[in-house]
C-alpha cells in the first residue's frame, strides 16, 4: 500500500490524524515558511515522501507547518524547521532538528523500532 504525507492545516487536524494512527508510529515532520527554513524544508519534503512510500502502512507521515500548528509545535518542543519527531501513541520516542538525508532518517526510524 502506498501512502502519502498528510498535511494538516491546523492543530485540530494534526491531533485528529495522529489520534487516528494510534496503532501506527507517526513521523511528524515540522517545516517553516520563513526564508531560512524554506530551502531545507523543501529538501526534507522529498526525503519524508520517499520514506512514507517505503514504509507504507507501517508509518504515518504528517507534514506540519509550525506557524499553522503552534500547539503541536510547543507540545513536542520543536524550536526550528525542519525538524522530525517520531510519535508512538502520541508520545515522542525520537527526534531530530535540522535537515536529514534519507539514510539518516531511515536510521532514526530503525533505531526506534519502526
C-alpha positions as CSV (number, residue, x, y, z in Angstrom):
1,X,0.0,0.0,0.0
2,X,1.4,3.4,-1.0
3,X,0.7,6.2,1.5
4,X,1.3,9.9,1.0
5,X,2.2,12.6,3.5
6,X,-0.7,14.1,5.4
7,X,-0.7,17.9,5.5
8,X,-2.8,19.2,8.4
9,X,-3.8,22.9,8.2
10,X,-4.2,23.5,11.9
11,X,-3.7,21.8,15.3
12,X,-7.1,20.1,15.3
13,X,-6.3,18.3,12.1
14,X,-2.9,17.4,13.4
15,X,-4.4,15.9,16.5
16,X,-7.1,14.1,14.5
17,X,-4.6,12.5,12.1
18,X,-2.2,11.5,14.9
19,X,-5.0,10.2,17.0
20,X,-6.3,8.0,14.2
21,X,-2.9,6.5,13.9
22,X,-2.7,5.1,17.5
23,X,-1.5,1.7,16.3
24,X,1.0,3.1,13.8
25,X,4.1,5.2,14.5
26,X,3.7,8.8,13.3
27,X,6.6,10.7,11.7
28,X,5.7,14.4,12.5
29,X,7.8,16.5,10.1
30,X,7.8,20.2,11.1
31,X,8.5,22.8,8.4
32,X,8.8,26.6,8.2
33,X,7.8,29.2,5.7
34,X,10.3,31.9,6.6
35,X,13.3,32.4,4.2
36,X,16.0,30.5,6.1
37,X,13.7,27.5,6.6
38,X,12.2,27.2,3.1
39,X,15.2,25.6,1.3
40,X,16.0,22.9,4.0
41,X,12.2,22.2,4.4
42,X,11.8,21.6,0.7
43,X,14.8,19.3,0.7
44,X,13.2,17.3,3.5
45,X,9.9,17.1,1.6
46,X,11.4,14.6,-0.8
47,X,13.1,12.6,1.9
48,X,9.9,12.3,4.0
49,X,7.9,11.4,0.9
50,X,10.4,8.7,-0.1
51,X,10.3,7.1,3.4
52,X,6.5,7.4,3.6
53,X,6.3,5.4,0.4
54,X,9.0,2.9,1.5
55,X,7.4,2.2,4.9
56,X,3.8,2.2,3.6
57,X,1.3,1.1,6.2
58,X,4.0,0.7,8.9
59,X,4.3,4.6,9.2
60,X,2.0,7.6,9.1
61,X,3.8,10.8,7.9
62,X,2.5,14.2,8.8
63,X,4.0,17.4,7.3
64,X,3.3,20.3,9.7
65,X,4.0,24.0,9.2
66,X,4.9,25.2,12.7
67,X,3.1,28.5,12.2
68,X,-0.2,26.7,11.4
69,X,0.1,24.2,14.2
70,X,1.6,26.1,17.2
71,X,0.2,23.8,19.9
72,X,1.7,20.7,18.3
73,X,5.0,22.6,17.8
74,X,5.1,23.5,21.5
75,X,3.9,20.1,22.7
76,X,6.9,18.3,21.1
77,X,9.5,21.0,21.9
78,X,10.2,22.0,18.2
79,X,12.2,25.2,18.0
80,X,13.1,25.3,14.4
81,X,12.5,23.9,11.0
82,X,12.9,21.4,9.6
83,X,12.6,19.0,12.5
84,X,11.2,15.5,12.8
85,X,9.5,13.9,15.8
86,X,8.6,10.2,15.8
87,X,5.5,9.5,17.9
88,X,4.1,6.3,19.3
89,X,0.6,6.7,20.9
90,X,1.1,10.4,20.9
91,X,4.4,10.3,22.8
92,X,7.7,11.4,21.3
93,X,10.2,8.5,21.1
94,X,12.8,10.0,18.8
95,X,13.5,13.5,17.4
96,X,16.0,15.4,15.3
97,X,16.4,19.1,14.5
98,X,17.7,20.1,11.1
99,X,17.7,18.6,7.6
100,X,18.4,14.8,7.2
101,X,19.2,12.6,4.3
102,X,17.1,9.5,3.6
103,X,19.7,7.1,5.2
104,X,19.8,9.3,8.3
105,X,16.1,9.4,8.7
106,X,15.8,5.7,8.0
107,X,18.4,5.1,10.8
108,X,16.3,7.2,13.2
109,X,13.2,5.2,12.4
110,X,15.0,1.8,12.6
111,X,16.7,2.9,15.9
112,X,13.2,3.5,17.3
113,X,11.9,0.1,16.1
114,X,9.9,1.1,13.1
